[in-house]
Amino acid sequence: MAEPILTELKKLTDIATDMDLAVDLRKDAIKSMGRIGTHEALLALLDLVASEKLNPGERKLALKQAEGLIR
């Protein structure tokens, strides 16, 4: 996988799990991860689904984005 995409996924994951940021910003990061559409993005989204740091709504959004990549 190209290094820039992995770097972008890392940044988006950091944003999605930063509880000091606004919920809308974290949700936008999760949606952006879904738009990347790679296997690595799928794995990162599944990590978010399993993360107890996120609230249930954010975890559900991450699952929805992961499901979109599977289809």
Buried (B, 14 or more C-beta within 10 A) or exposed (E): EEEEEBEBBEEBBEBBBEEEBEEEEBBBBBBBBBEBEBEBBBEBBBBBBEBEEBEEEBBEBBBBBBEBBEE
